[in-house]
Amino acid sequence: GIQVEQSPPDLILQEGANSTLRCNFSDSVNNLQWFHQNPWGQLINLFYIPSGTKQNGRLSATTVATERYSLLYISSSQTTDSGVYFCASGGKLIFGQGTELSVKP
Amino acid sequence: NAGVTQTPKFQVLKTGQSMTLQCAQDMNHNSMYWYRQDPGMGLRLIYYSASEGTTDKGEVPNGYNVSRLNKREFSLRLESAAPSQTSVYFCASITGLAWGEQYFGPGTRLTVT
């Protein structure tokens, strides 16, 4: 079946630091999406990015479909960025295990 | 525009009881999904419906049934609840038949004792 692997599994940052989260996927279907699950459990769309690069404020994402990976960049992190970041791929949107981010003040 | 709504928000069942989780979307989306999320894990697909009148199994369909009542509504039924079905259940929808930007509901927290 489709494999979606995320790294790192956990990340602790000081407020203001930058970070890069990685998502490797095995499916050739271009259907990559990033989500943020906040501490209250709500899933928030960040990017729908089957290929290319997108930016939204302090967040940006790049997907290289031919090499089957995607990167999520968080710059100048804030405590409100804490939570779990998921990527999902494939026609049935299979989720990775997530990266748990904790931003300390 | 409410997006994707789910009812109930919380539910406690005894082993063997049945219940139906309701999901509705008002975005005129074609495809709808049911996922479960267990503590510390990602989401796993239970069932999905690419369009009205069609449903297909996902990764973990055992113990569940679904109904795509119309384009707006997609329900998930537990016929005989088991403690292993204690989880948070999320419904989602996308515009296309197979892929596109996915929107999630707020989730239903189910406990089976």
Backbone of each chain as ProteinMPNN parsed JSONL, in Angstrom:
{"seq_chain_A": "GIQVEQSPPDLILQEGANSTLRCNFSDSVNNLQWFHQNPWGQLINLFYIPSGTKQNGRLSATTVATERYSLLYISSSQTTDSGVYFCASGGKLIFGQGTELSVKP", "coords_chain_A": {"N_chain_A": [[0.821, -1.192, 0.0], [0.194, 2.364, -0.015], [2.796, 4.37, 1.244], [3.476, 6.769, 3.675], [5.749, 8.808, 5.078], [6.925, 10.696, 7.785], [9.224, 13.13, 9.016], [11.054, 15.11, 11.41], [9.841, 12.923, 14.08], [9.31, 14.289, 16.448], [9.694, 17.649, 17.617], [11.293, 20.282, 19.191], [11.266, 23.686, 19.698], [12.676, 26.946, 20.248], [10.905, 29.951, 20.613], [10.775, 31.921, 17.702], [12.642, 30.561, 16.243], [13.538, 28.755, 13.203], [12.212, 26.05, 11.182], [12.207, 22.868, 9.456], [10.072, 20.513, 8.108], [9.681, 17.203, 6.971], [8.232, 15.152, 4.413], [7.906, 12.052, 3.054], [6.652, 10.217, 0.335], [5.144, 7.362, -1.172], [3.382, 7.022, -3.245], [2.614, 7.675, -6.624], [0.645, 9.361, -7.336], [-0.302, 12.682, -7.663], [-1.128, 14.309, -5.044], [-0.825, 15.91, -2.603], [-1.038, 17.035, 0.695], [-0.816, 19.32, 3.428], [-1.45, 19.51, 6.907], [-2.35, 21.108, 9.996], [-2.757, 20.065, 13.236], [-4.257, 21.401, 15.903], [-3.769, 21.975, 19.496], [-6.337, 21.498, 20.481], [-7.395, 19.609, 18.911], [-8.409, 20.199, 16.418], [-8.332, 20.018, 12.891], [-6.509, 21.709, 10.539], [-6.347, 23.04, 7.338], [-3.302, 23.536, 5.681], [-1.676, 23.594, 3.319], [-2.51, 22.696, 0.022], [-0.687, 20.928, -2.084], [0.302, 19.537, -4.638], [2.503, 19.76, -6.315], [5.401, 21.876, -6.786], [5.869, 25.138, -5.227], [4.513, 26.868, -2.463], [3.481, 29.697, -0.53], [2.437, 30.986, 2.595], [2.222, 33.48, 4.545], [4.222, 33.019, 7.347], [4.67, 30.443, 6.782], [5.703, 28.014, 4.419], [5.696, 25.73, 1.633], [7.092, 23.043, -0.216], [6.845, 20.789, -2.853], [8.36, 18.099, -4.414], [7.46, 16.29, -6.807], [8.467, 14.36, -8.554], [10.509, 13.234, -7.143], [9.198, 12.409, -4.958], [8.769, 13.726, -2.439], [7.972, 16.106, 0.124], [8.343, 19.306, 1.641], [7.841, 21.215, 4.549], [8.125, 24.449, 5.627], [8.674, 26.362, 8.478], [8.923, 29.553, 9.563], [10.354, 31.879, 11.903], [9.12, 30.874, 14.348], [6.175, 30.615, 16.439], [4.489, 30.358, 19.623], [1.915, 29.586, 19.132], [2.158, 27.968, 16.956], [2.499, 25.444, 17.834], [1.664, 21.943, 18.053], [0.487, 19.178, 16.079], [1.798, 18.277, 12.973], [0.646, 17.11, 9.963], [1.2, 15.303, 6.955], [-0.44, 14.244, 3.974], [-1.139, 11.898, 1.437], [-1.833, 10.612, -1.89], [-4.546, 8.973, -3.704], [-6.563, 8.227, -1.912], [-5.917, 9.779, 0.184], [-3.819, 9.079, 2.314], [-2.497, 9.263, 5.528], [0.524, 10.452, 7.088], [2.425, 9.735, 10.1], [2.803, 12.009, 11.505], [4.387, 15.049, 12.751], [5.246, 16.147, 15.84], [5.204, 19.277, 17.093], [6.623, 21.491, 19.365], [6.678, 24.681, 20.556], [8.56, 26.727, 22.489], [8.248, 29.485, 24.762]], "CA_chain_A": [[0.0, 0.0, 0.0], [0.881, 3.658, -0.02], [3.547, 4.708, 2.451], [3.734, 8.194, 3.906], [6.631, 8.874, 6.24], [7.258, 12.062, 8.171], [10.345, 13.3, 9.933], [11.249, 14.21, 12.543], [8.597, 12.639, 14.797], [9.118, 15.32, 17.472], [10.571, 18.796, 17.428], [11.114, 21.332, 20.203], [11.913, 24.907, 19.241], [12.486, 28.202, 20.958], [10.158, 30.929, 19.822], [11.616, 32.691, 16.79], [13.483, 29.676, 15.433], [12.983, 28.215, 11.954], [12.247, 24.589, 11.134], [11.801, 22.191, 8.222], [9.466, 19.2, 8.304], [9.769, 16.466, 5.716], [7.231, 14.116, 4.147], [8.21, 11.186, 1.915], [5.477, 9.438, -0.024], [5.465, 6.334, -2.161], [2.415, 7.023, -4.319], [2.941, 8.611, -7.688], [-0.485, 10.28, -7.527], [0.019, 14.009, -7.143], [-2.227, 14.752, -4.199], [-0.149, 16.086, -1.334], [-1.634, 18.086, 1.497], [-0.304, 19.505, 4.774], [-2.44, 19.934, 7.9], [-1.925, 21.347, 11.359], [-3.758, 19.719, 14.247], [-3.94, 22.218, 17.071], [-3.919, 21.237, 20.761], [-7.732, 21.196, 20.721], [-7.771, 18.512, 18.03], [-8.943, 20.674, 15.147], [-7.448, 19.852, 11.731], [-6.541, 22.935, 9.744], [-5.612, 22.958, 6.071], [-2.217, 24.479, 5.489], [-1.385, 23.674, 1.891], [-2.748, 21.633, -0.953], [0.499, 21.221, -2.888], [0.75, 18.338, -5.35], [3.836, 20.025, -6.84], [5.768, 23.283, -6.731], [6.083, 25.84, -3.977], [3.497, 27.838, -2.045], [3.792, 30.394, 0.71], [1.327, 31.64, 3.28], [2.78, 34.114, 5.735], [5.486, 32.456, 7.813], [4.743, 29.054, 6.342], [5.797, 27.717, 2.991], [5.827, 24.307, 1.357], [7.601, 22.668, -1.528], [6.712, 19.38, -3.194], [9.065, 17.63, -5.607], [6.678, 15.087, -7.07], [9.284, 13.354, -9.24], [11.325, 12.572, -6.128], [8.232, 11.937, -3.962], [8.875, 14.27, -1.098], [7.48, 17.459, 0.339], [8.916, 19.974, 2.801], [7.081, 22.322, 5.137], [9.017, 25.361, 6.324], [8.052, 27.298, 9.426], [9.925, 30.551, 9.939], [10.034, 32.717, 13.073], [8.042, 30.116, 14.988], [5.452, 31.194, 17.561], [3.914, 29.31, 20.481], [0.665, 29.128, 18.504], [2.474, 26.969, 15.937], [2.562, 24.129, 18.473], [0.646, 20.981, 17.634], [0.986, 18.1, 15.23], [1.731, 18.561, 11.552], [0.467, 15.908, 9.159], [1.051, 15.346, 5.513], [-1.28, 13.158, 3.471], [-0.861, 11.722, 0.013], [-2.518, 9.525, -2.563], [-5.936, 9.148, -4.075], [-7.411, 8.083, -0.722], [-5.311, 10.608, 1.224], [-3.225, 8.335, 3.408], [-1.776, 10.187, 6.395], [1.705, 10.077, 7.826], [2.261, 9.654, 11.55], [2.83, 13.358, 12.055], [5.505, 15.635, 13.491], [4.726, 16.924, 16.967], [6.012, 20.467, 17.292], [6.395, 22.267, 20.586], [7.419, 25.933, 20.521], [8.675, 27.251, 23.855], [8.417, 30.954, 24.787]], "C_chain_A": [[0.863, 1.254, 0.0], [1.576, 3.881, 1.313], [3.741, 6.211, 2.508], [4.54, 8.286, 5.198], [7.016, 10.312, 6.512], [8.436, 12.067, 9.125], [10.553, 14.785, 10.201], [9.911, 13.9, 13.218], [8.27, 13.701, 15.847], [10.115, 16.435, 17.229], [10.25, 19.818, 18.51], [11.92, 22.537, 19.759], [11.739, 26.015, 20.26], [11.724, 29.144, 20.029], [11.129, 31.747, 18.968], [12.491, 31.837, 15.896], [12.744, 29.24, 14.171], [13.053, 26.693, 11.974], [11.785, 24.089, 9.767], [11.28, 20.809, 8.561], [9.436, 18.5, 6.944], [8.69, 15.393, 5.642], [7.673, 13.352, 2.902], [6.987, 10.336, 1.603], [5.807, 8.503, -1.176], [4.545, 6.377, -3.37], [2.792, 8.049, -5.378], [1.816, 9.598, -7.97], [-0.15, 11.62, -6.908], [-1.151, 14.549, -6.339], [-1.704, 14.944, -2.797], [-0.758, 17.263, -0.576], [-0.974, 18.11, 2.878], [-1.419, 20.041, 5.665], [-1.735, 20.241, 9.212], [-3.068, 20.938, 12.286], [-3.4, 20.472, 15.525], [-4.186, 21.43, 18.363], [-5.363, 20.9, 21.114], [-8.265, 20.115, 19.765], [-8.286, 18.921, 16.665], [-7.91, 20.529, 14.036], [-7.615, 21.041, 10.798], [-5.726, 22.728, 8.483], [-4.485, 23.979, 6.055], [-1.971, 24.692, 4.002], [-1.924, 22.44, 1.174], [-1.678, 21.842, -2.012], [0.99, 19.961, -3.58], [2.118, 18.512, -6.019], [4.122, 21.516, -6.674], [5.912, 23.821, -5.328], [4.947, 26.818, -3.727], [3.939, 28.475, -0.739], [2.529, 31.021, 1.269], [1.868, 32.213, 4.583], [4.119, 33.518, 6.113], [5.671, 31.001, 7.381], [4.906, 28.974, 4.842], [5.984, 26.213, 2.832], [6.324, 24.112, -0.058], [7.389, 21.18, -1.706], [7.475, 19.104, -4.479], [8.461, 16.277, -5.949], [7.528, 13.982, -7.694], [10.159, 12.6, -8.25], [10.49, 12.159, -4.917], [8.558, 12.41, -2.546], [8.327, 15.681, -1.082], [8.097, 17.998, 1.623], [7.988, 21.094, 3.252], [8.056, 23.153, 5.958], [8.202, 26.262, 7.247], [9.138, 28.284, 9.84], [9.411, 31.368, 11.121], [8.901, 32.106, 13.893], [7.465, 30.851, 16.205], [4.825, 30.061, 18.378], [2.616, 28.757, 19.886], [0.899, 28.144, 17.362], [2.523, 25.554, 16.531], [1.407, 23.247, 18.036], [1.304, 19.906, 16.788], [0.761, 18.477, 13.772], [1.676, 17.241, 10.788], [0.603, 16.239, 7.687], [0.214, 14.133, 5.108], [-1.106, 13.108, 1.962], [-1.734, 10.621, -0.568], [-3.963, 9.819, -2.842], [-6.89, 9.027, -2.905], [-6.892, 8.909, 0.45], [-4.913, 9.797, 2.454], [-2.333, 9.292, 4.2], [-0.478, 9.592, 6.911], [1.425, 10.103, 9.316], [2.357, 11.017, 12.229], [4.161, 13.741, 12.666], [4.909, 16.477, 14.602], [5.68, 18.059, 17.275], [5.61, 21.163, 18.579], [7.277, 23.5, 20.521], [7.371, 26.554, 21.906], [8.875, 28.762, 23.832], [9.799, 31.339, 25.298]], "O_chain_A": [[2.092, 1.192, 0.013], [1.013, 3.615, 2.375], [4.118, 6.844, 1.522], [4.073, 7.895, 6.268], [7.385, 11.055, 5.602], [8.624, 11.151, 9.925], [10.272, 15.623, 9.344], [8.926, 14.581, 12.933], [7.1, 13.984, 16.107], [11.214, 16.22, 16.716], [9.091, 20.176, 18.722], [13.113, 22.427, 19.477], [10.782, 26.025, 21.034], [11.897, 29.116, 18.81], [12.167, 32.203, 19.448], [13.026, 32.325, 14.9], [11.521, 29.335, 14.073], [13.861, 26.114, 12.7], [11.08, 24.78, 9.031], [11.961, 20.024, 9.222], [9.198, 19.124, 5.91], [8.29, 14.811, 6.649], [7.799, 13.932, 1.823], [6.356, 9.796, 2.511], [6.633, 8.81, -2.035], [4.884, 5.828, -4.418], [3.234, 9.154, -5.06], [1.987, 10.547, -8.734], [0.247, 11.684, -5.744], [-2.058, 15.173, -6.889], [-2.098, 14.215, -1.887], [-0.964, 18.341, -1.133], [-0.62, 17.068, 3.429], [-2.214, 20.89, 5.262], [-0.665, 19.705, 9.501], [-4.198, 21.404, 12.14], [-2.371, 20.21, 16.147], [-4.751, 20.337, 18.322], [-5.584, 20.068, 21.994], [-9.442, 19.759, 19.813], [-8.572, 18.059, 15.834], [-6.744, 20.877, 14.22], [-8.714, 21.337, 10.332], [-4.572, 22.301, 8.534], [-4.693, 25.148, 6.378], [-2.046, 25.811, 3.495], [-1.808, 21.311, 1.651], [-1.735, 22.816, -2.763], [1.987, 19.373, -3.16], [2.816, 17.528, -6.264], [3.212, 22.315, -6.452], [6.059, 23.067, -4.366], [4.479, 27.502, -4.637], [4.669, 27.876, 0.05], [1.673, 31.515, 0.534], [1.959, 31.515, 5.593], [5.05, 33.506, 5.306], [6.729, 30.413, 7.604], [4.328, 29.76, 4.091], [6.377, 25.517, 3.769], [6.027, 24.89, -0.965], [7.712, 20.393, -0.817], [7.276, 19.771, -5.494], [8.899, 15.245, -5.441], [7.333, 12.804, -7.397], [10.513, 11.446, -8.492], [11.028, 11.615, -3.952], [8.615, 11.625, -1.6], [8.23, 16.353, -2.109], [8.343, 17.252, 2.57], [7.425, 21.822, 2.434], [8.725, 22.645, 6.858], [7.189, 26.84, 6.853], [10.157, 27.888, 10.407], [8.206, 31.527, 11.313], [7.863, 32.731, 14.106], [8.161, 31.596, 16.895], [4.653, 28.948, 17.882], [2.266, 27.599, 20.112], [-0.051, 27.549, 16.853], [2.584, 24.576, 15.787], [0.326, 23.727, 17.695], [2.526, 19.753, 16.788], [-0.316, 18.934, 13.389], [2.538, 16.376, 10.944], [0.183, 17.301, 7.227], [0.172, 13.127, 5.816], [-0.948, 14.134, 1.301], [-2.301, 9.806, 0.16], [-4.543, 10.765, -2.31], [-7.938, 9.672, -2.906], [-7.367, 8.761, 1.576], [-5.581, 9.83, 3.488], [-1.527, 10.029, 3.632], [-0.382, 8.387, 7.144], [0.325, 10.45, 9.746], [2.022, 11.15, 13.406], [4.959, 12.886, 13.05], [4.154, 17.414, 14.341], [6.823, 17.834, 17.67], [4.431, 21.393, 18.847], [8.5, 23.38, 20.44], [6.303, 26.867, 22.431], [9.596, 29.274, 22.976], [10.116, 32.525, 25.387]]}, "seq_chain_B": "NAGVTQTPKFQVLKTGQSMTLQCAQDMNHNSMYWYRQDPGMGLRLIYYSASEGTTDKGEVPNGYNVSRLNKREFSLRLESAAPSQTSVYFCASITGLAWGEQYFGPGTRLTVT", "coords_chain_B": {"N_chain_B": [[-21.986, 29.656, 5.482], [-21.249, 26.614, 6.608], [-19.349, 24.665, 6.235], [-17.903, 21.566, 6.935], [-19.835, 19.59, 8.978], [-20.327, 17.741, 11.99], [-22.115, 15.369, 13.918], [-22.791, 13.376, 16.842], [-20.805, 15.545, 19.05], [-19.559, 14.355, 21.19], [-19.672, 11.042, 22.546], [-20.661, 8.307, 24.524], [-20.625, 4.882, 24.648], [-21.885, 1.625, 25.482], [-20.337, -1.6, 25.299], [-21.384, -3.429, 22.499], [-23.589, -1.876, 21.918], [-25.236, 0.132, 19.391], [-24.683, 2.805, 17.043], [-25.01, 5.797, 15.052], [-22.914, 7.976, 13.345], [-23.124, 11.24, 12.213], [-22.536, 13.18, 9.278], [-22.24, 16.16, 7.441], [-21.906, 18.273, 4.586], [-21.704, 21.532, 3.169], [-20.59, 22.476, 0.864], [-20.887, 21.624, -1.67], [-19.341, 19.463, -2.411], [-17.924, 16.572, -4.027], [-16.672, 14.176, -3.081], [-16.514, 12.29, -0.066], [-15.282, 11.429, 3.216], [-14.498, 9.146, 5.886], [-12.546, 9.064, 8.764], [-10.545, 7.62, 11.394], [-8.908, 8.525, 14.419], [-6.515, 7.497, 16.564], [-5.021, 7.776, 19.854], [-2.004, 9.6, 19.705], [-1.492, 8.947, 17.111], [-1.603, 9.027, 13.484], [-4.226, 9.807, 11.093], [-6.497, 7.31, 10.057], [-8.01, 5.863, 7.258], [-11.374, 4.955, 7.052], [-13.773, 4.51, 5.488], [-14.718, 5.704, 2.234], [-16.428, 7.898, -0.045], [-16.697, 8.429, -3.326], [-18.534, 9.661, -4.886], [-22.025, 10.559, -4.959], [-23.96, 7.783, -4.118], [-21.956, 5.9, -4.296], [-19.635, 3.908, -2.459], [-16.564, 3.03, -0.819], [-14.156, 0.813, 0.655], [-11.699, 1.73, 3.104], [-8.577, 1.776, 4.852], [-9.213, 0.594, 7.354], [-11.886, -0.83, 7.6], [-13.383, -2.726, 9.009], [-16.08, -3.575, 11.125], [-17.599, -1.375, 10.716], [-20.151, 0.445, 8.926], [-21.293, 2.367, 6.113], [-23.247, 5.071, 4.763], [-24.062, 6.878, 1.93], [-26.071, 9.275, 1.873], [-27.04, 11.365, 0.35], [-25.795, 13.984, -1.789], [-24.831, 15.745, 0.11], [-24.634, 14.421, 2.594], [-23.039, 11.969, 4.666], [-22.953, 9.107, 6.398], [-21.757, 7.242, 9.233], [-21.858, 4.064, 10.6], [-21.832, 2.173, 13.551], [-22.41, -1.033, 14.236], [-22.236, -2.88, 16.342], [-20.773, -1.887, 18.936], [-17.348, -1.909, 20.017], [-14.72, -1.914, 22.505], [-12.301, -1.424, 21.167], [-12.987, 0.359, 19.262], [-13.01, 2.808, 20.362], [-12.195, 6.091, 19.875], [-11.285, 9.085, 18.033], [-13.368, 10.379, 15.63], [-13.26, 11.574, 12.373], [-14.794, 13.395, 9.806], [-14.535, 14.199, 6.343], [-14.333, 16.19, 3.335], [-13.882, 16.599, -0.228], [-13.453, 18.534, -3.233], [-13.111, 17.248, -5.737], [-13.341, 14.05, -7.473], [-11.448, 12.215, -6.698], [-9.153, 13.494, -5.792], [-7.899, 16.536, -4.342], [-8.223, 19.619, -2.5], [-8.703, 18.978, 0.883], [-11.233, 19.139, 3.353], [-11.931, 19.219, 6.791], [-14.235, 18.066, 9.308], [-15.148, 18.896, 12.76], [-14.804, 16.667, 14.36], [-15.75, 13.664, 16.209], [-15.782, 12.511, 19.414], [-15.544, 9.366, 20.568], [-16.258, 7.022, 23.051], [-16.063, 3.713, 24.053], [-17.233, 1.571, 26.413]], "CA_chain_B": [[-21.307, 28.464, 4.973], [-20.771, 25.942, 7.801], [-18.273, 23.74, 5.919], [-18.208, 20.176, 7.272], [-20.349, 19.487, 10.34], [-20.456, 16.376, 12.504], [-22.859, 15.177, 15.17], [-22.591, 14.299, 17.958], [-19.412, 15.89, 19.338], [-19.075, 13.366, 22.153], [-20.603, 9.939, 22.745], [-20.194, 7.155, 25.289], [-21.444, 3.699, 24.371], [-21.492, 0.369, 26.111], [-20.015, -2.653, 24.339], [-22.544, -4.059, 21.9], [-24.575, -0.896, 21.463], [-25.029, 0.644, 18.04], [-24.921, 4.221, 16.863], [-24.666, 6.37, 13.755], [-22.292, 9.293, 13.336], [-23.625, 11.982, 11.065], [-21.652, 14.173, 8.675], [-22.839, 16.896, 6.338], [-21.09, 19.379, 4.064], [-22.505, 22.456, 2.361], [-19.677, 23.06, -0.113], [-21.168, 20.973, -2.949], [-18.226, 18.58, -2.73], [-18.295, 15.255, -4.526], [-16.136, 13.055, -2.309], [-16.549, 12.41, 1.391], [-14.413, 10.447, 3.849], [-14.499, 8.938, 7.333], [-11.277, 8.64, 9.336], [-10.436, 7.538, 12.84], [-7.597, 8.895, 14.938], [-6.235, 6.962, 17.889], [-4.047, 8.633, 20.548], [-0.616, 9.597, 19.253], [-1.359, 8.389, 15.761], [-2.209, 9.757, 12.376], [-5.588, 9.424, 10.745], [-6.628, 6.131, 9.211], [-9.232, 5.936, 6.476], [-12.314, 3.859, 7.299], [-14.531, 4.396, 4.242], [-14.891, 6.947, 1.515], [-17.447, 7.91, -1.085], [-16.205, 9.33, -4.375], [-19.669, 10.427, -5.401], [-23.308, 10.099, -4.443], [-24.32, 6.446, -4.542], [-20.819, 4.978, -4.28], [-18.799, 3.873, -1.263], [-15.455, 2.082, -0.909], [-13.446, 0.594, 1.905], [-10.371, 2.277, 3.296], [-7.606, 0.91, 5.523], [-9.728, -0.075, 8.553], [-13.341, -0.806, 7.495], [-14.081, -3.765, 9.774], [-16.891, -3.121, 12.24], [-18.284, -0.134, 10.326], [-20.881, 0.557, 7.668], [-21.514, 3.762, 5.749], [-24.317, 5.383, 3.81], [-24.015, 8.207, 1.31], [-27.505, 9.51, 1.803], [-27.197, 12.278, -0.785], [-24.487, 14.604, -2.023], [-24.412, 16.486, 1.297], [-24.546, 13.682, 3.85], [-22.324, 10.697, 4.652], [-23.045, 8.651, 7.787], [-20.939, 6.086, 9.633], [-22.622, 3.304, 11.588], [-21.223, 1.099, 14.312], [-23.523, -1.942, 14.514], [-22.042, -3.49, 17.66], [-19.549, -1.195, 19.325], [-16.335, -2.621, 20.788], [-13.757, -0.977, 23.09], [-11.265, -1.086, 20.18], [-13.492, 1.443, 18.42], [-12.817, 4.075, 21.071], [-11.345, 6.88, 18.994], [-11.889, 10.316, 17.534], [-13.776, 10.158, 14.25], [-13.311, 12.781, 11.561], [-15.375, 13.356, 8.467], [-13.907, 15.174, 5.469], [-14.841, 16.213, 1.96], [-13.074, 17.299, -1.221], [-14.214, 18.943, -4.409], [-13.012, 16.329, -6.862], [-13.756, 12.663, -7.277], [-10.391, 11.425, -6.074], [-8.19, 14.321, -5.076], [-8.19, 17.96, -4.228], [-8.05, 20.11, -1.144], [-9.604, 18.266, 1.776], [-11.717, 19.925, 4.48], [-12.336, 18.326, 7.858], [-15.153, 18.452, 10.355], [-14.511, 19.079, 14.073], [-14.548, 15.388, 15.014], [-16.629, 13.08, 17.229], [-14.982, 11.718, 20.365], [-16.352, 8.21, 20.957], [-15.704, 6.102, 24.038], [-16.837, 2.484, 24.213], [-16.83, 0.957, 27.694]], "C_chain_B": [[-20.644, 27.735, 6.142], [-19.599, 25.022, 7.511], [-18.712, 22.299, 6.168], [-18.655, 20.125, 8.733], [-20.523, 18.022, 10.715], [-21.295, 16.391, 13.78], [-22.836, 13.701, 15.538], [-21.117, 14.684, 18.102], [-18.772, 14.878, 20.273], [-20.13, 12.273, 22.278], [-19.918, 8.863, 23.57], [-21.168, 6.015, 25.038], [-20.978, 2.554, 25.247], [-21.194, -0.649, 25.006], [-21.296, -3.303, 23.84], [-23.617, -3.106, 21.427], [-24.243, -0.435, 20.055], [-25.262, 2.146, 18.034], [-24.499, 4.647, 15.459], [-24.075, 7.746, 13.953], [-22.711, 9.992, 12.039], [-22.592, 13.002, 10.588], [-22.387, 14.846, 7.527], [-21.896, 18.003, 5.896], [-21.965, 20.224, 3.144], [-21.659, 23.131, 1.298], [-19.857, 22.446, -1.502], [-20.011, 20.068, -3.391], [-18.715, 17.211, -3.179], [-17.903, 14.138, -3.57], [-16.19, 13.339, -0.816], [-15.848, 11.215, 2.014], [-14.76, 10.327, 5.329], [-13.131, 8.396, 7.746], [-11.463, 8.4, 10.831], [-9.008, 7.909, 13.243], [-7.476, 8.376, 16.364], [-5.12, 7.782, 18.53], [-2.633, 8.468, 19.996], [-0.408, 9.087, 17.851], [-1.932, 9.331, 14.719], [-3.618, 9.265, 12.117], [-5.569, 8.206, 9.834], [-7.997, 6.133, 8.552], [-10.104, 4.717, 6.735], [-13.069, 3.536, 6.0], [-14.488, 5.75, 3.541], [-15.96, 6.76, 0.442], [-17.024, 8.921, -2.13], [-17.331, 10.175, -4.956], [-20.942, 9.849, -4.798], [-23.613, 8.714, -4.996], [-23.178, 5.457, -4.572], [-20.09, 5.067, -2.944], [-17.717, 2.816, -1.459], [-14.743, 1.99, 0.424], [-12.103, 1.297, 1.9], [-9.473, 1.265, 3.977], [-8.227, 0.041, 6.609], [-11.252, -0.123, 8.552], [-14.088, -1.757, 8.431], [-14.81, -3.179, 10.976], [-17.705, -1.874, 11.939], [-19.09, -0.34, 9.047], [-21.111, 2.031, 7.387], [-22.697, 3.867, 4.801], [-24.079, 6.777, 3.259], [-25.454, 8.55, 0.974], [-27.862, 10.395, 0.604], [-25.855, 12.963, -0.948], [-23.95, 15.269, -0.755], [-24.009, 15.589, 2.464], [-23.893, 12.306, 3.687], [-22.272, 10.222, 6.101], [-22.204, 7.397, 7.991], [-21.662, 5.366, 10.753], [-21.742, 2.235, 12.233], [-22.366, 0.178, 14.739], [-23.449, -2.539, 15.913], [-20.706, -2.985, 18.194], [-18.65, -2.067, 20.209], [-15.362, -1.599, 21.37], [-12.658, -0.554, 22.119], [-11.715, 0.034, 19.237], [-13.514, 2.79, 19.157], [-11.797, 4.899, 20.299], [-12.003, 8.233, 18.765], [-12.155, 10.103, 16.049], [-13.915, 11.489, 13.52], [-13.964, 12.474, 10.217], [-14.684, 14.433, 7.639], [-14.556, 15.133, 4.099], [-13.85, 16.933, 1.059], [-13.923, 17.564, -2.449], [-14.27, 17.856, -5.468], [-13.519, 14.945, -6.533], [-12.695, 11.876, -6.52], [-9.374, 12.284, -5.339], [-8.527, 15.785, -5.205], [-8.015, 18.352, -2.771], [-9.129, 19.533, -0.235], [-9.948, 19.144, 2.984], [-12.295, 18.977, 5.519], [-13.405, 18.939, 8.753], [-14.433, 18.502, 11.692], [-14.24, 17.777, 14.824], [-15.632, 14.984, 16.001], [-15.752, 12.215, 18.113], [-15.864, 10.619, 20.918], [-15.594, 7.348, 21.954], [-16.631, 4.91, 24.16], [-16.34, 1.763, 25.465], [-17.252, -0.506, 27.783]], "O_chain_B": [[-19.599, 28.17, 6.625], [-18.903, 24.621, 8.444], [-19.754, 21.864, 5.679], [-17.928, 20.569, 9.621], [-20.826, 17.179, 9.871], [-21.195, 17.301, 14.602], [-22.858, 12.848, 14.65], [-20.274, 14.196, 17.349], [-17.583, 14.581, 20.16], [-21.326, 12.531, 22.138], [-18.75, 8.543, 23.351], [-22.379, 6.166, 25.196], [-19.832, 2.516, 25.695], [-21.742, -0.559, 23.908], [-22.172, -3.677, 24.62], [-24.469, -3.479, 20.62], [-23.117, -0.591, 19.584], [-25.946, 2.689, 18.901], [-23.741, 3.956, 14.778], [-24.653, 8.587, 14.642], [-22.66, 9.425, 10.948], [-21.873, 13.603, 11.387], [-23.068, 14.189, 6.74], [-21.183, 18.595, 6.707], [-22.839, 19.714, 2.443], [-21.974, 24.242, 0.871], [-19.069, 22.717, -2.408], [-19.739, 19.926, -4.583], [-19.779, 16.75, -2.766], [-18.709, 13.253, -3.281], [-15.95, 14.458, -0.363], [-15.813, 10.129, 1.436], [-15.248, 11.274, 5.946], [-12.625, 7.426, 7.182], [-12.402, 8.902, 11.448], [-8.046, 7.647, 12.521], [-8.236, 8.766, 17.251], [-4.346, 8.422, 17.818], [-2.135, 7.353, 19.841], [0.722, 8.821, 17.441], [-2.639, 10.289, 15.028], [-4.135, 8.411, 12.836], [-4.722, 8.093, 8.948], [-9.014, 6.374, 9.202], [-9.636, 3.582, 6.649], [-12.999, 2.417, 5.492], [-14.258, 6.789, 4.16], [-16.334, 5.645, 0.08], [-16.992, 10.123, -1.867], [-17.098, 11.275, -5.458], [-20.924, 8.774, -4.198], [-23.534, 8.493, -6.204], [-23.4, 4.277, -4.847], [-19.945, 6.146, -2.369], [-17.919, 1.832, -2.17], [-14.722, 2.936, 1.212], [-11.455, 1.445, 0.864], [-9.571, 0.062, 3.733], [-7.831, -1.112, 6.782], [-11.872, 0.487, 9.423], [-15.294, -1.61, 8.626], [-14.249, -2.397, 11.743], [-18.419, -1.37, 12.806], [-18.76, -1.178, 8.208], [-21.125, 2.851, 8.305], [-23.09, 2.905, 4.141], [-23.914, 7.737, 4.012], [-25.979, 8.165, -0.071], [-28.874, 10.178, -0.063], [-24.877, 12.568, -0.314], [-22.736, 15.345, -0.567], [-23.133, 15.957, 3.247], [-24.147, 11.584, 2.723], [-21.627, 10.851, 6.939], [-21.973, 6.612, 7.072], [-22.039, 5.984, 11.749], [-21.018, 1.502, 11.56], [-23.212, 0.586, 15.536], [-24.467, -2.688, 16.589], [-19.654, -3.572, 17.941], [-19.127, -2.849, 21.031], [-15.189, -0.523, 20.796], [-12.133, 0.554, 22.229], [-10.901, 0.588, 18.498], [-13.988, 3.79, 18.617], [-10.666, 4.459, 20.091], [-13.111, 8.497, 19.231], [-11.264, 9.695, 15.303], [-14.595, 12.404, 13.984], [-13.715, 11.442, 9.594], [-14.288, 15.468, 8.175], [-15.237, 14.171, 3.745], [-13.074, 17.771, 1.518], [-14.951, 16.928, -2.679], [-15.328, 17.572, -6.028], [-14.057, 14.701, -5.453], [-13.027, 10.956, -5.772], [-8.791, 11.834, -4.352], [-9.318, 16.206, -6.049], [-7.698, 17.52, -1.921], [-10.319, 19.594, -0.547], [-9.081, 19.801, 3.56], [-13.045, 18.056, 5.193], [-13.473, 20.155, 8.933], [-13.244, 18.191, 11.767], [-13.52, 17.783, 15.822], [-16.337, 15.826, 16.555], [-15.068, 11.308, 17.64], [-16.817, 10.887, 21.649], [-14.437, 6.991, 21.733], [-17.837, 5.068, 24.347], [-15.17, 1.393, 25.558], [-16.991, -1.164, 28.79]]}, "name": "protein", "num_of_chains": 2, "seq": "GIQVEQSPPDLILQEGANSTLRCNFSDSVNNLQWFHQNPWGQLINLFYIPSGTKQNGRLSATTVATERYSLLYISSSQTTDSGVYFCASGGKLIFGQGTELSVKPNAGVTQTPKFQVLKTGQSMTLQCAQDMNHNSMYWYRQDPGMGLRLIYYSASEGTTDKGEVPNGYNVSRLNKREFSLRLESAAPSQTSVYFCASITGLAWGEQYFGPGTRLTVT"}
